[in-house]
């Protein structure tokens, strides 16, 4: 049996309020087999706890695009796929691997057009209010919650 360990994440992407937050048990290790993701809720905070092939990680269970629950998507290696707009996010780095099909702004403010299937001509950009709002929607980097393995429990630092 391999040991379960926390996945390291970029320190700059640690969720606000977690630096001094107490660790709380959220799952038993045996409840999160390799390759799985689970939603864990504490108050109004929904966390995604994922057992990637590089370790266990906790982030908000919200797509950084339009807040769909990533736990309803799928996990391949360290990539979490959103079930709503086909976005893919690297749980090691917090970065967008595949931009959502709706287009919009990336974390650095660069515009990405609406997705067009390969071999098809790009659709004209609509100009209604919904399309303007979509073009200004920023896909942010993931934010992480410190996590530790304590005995058989996965514990996460949850702000009060």
Secondary structure, DSSP 8 states (H G I E B T S, - for coil): -----B----GGGB-TT-TT--EEEEEEGGGS-TT-EEEEEETTEEEEEEEETTEEEEEESS-TTT---GGGSEEETTEEE-TTT--EEETTT--EEE--TT-EE-TTS-EE-----TTS-------SHHHHHHHT-B-----B--EEEETTEEEEE---
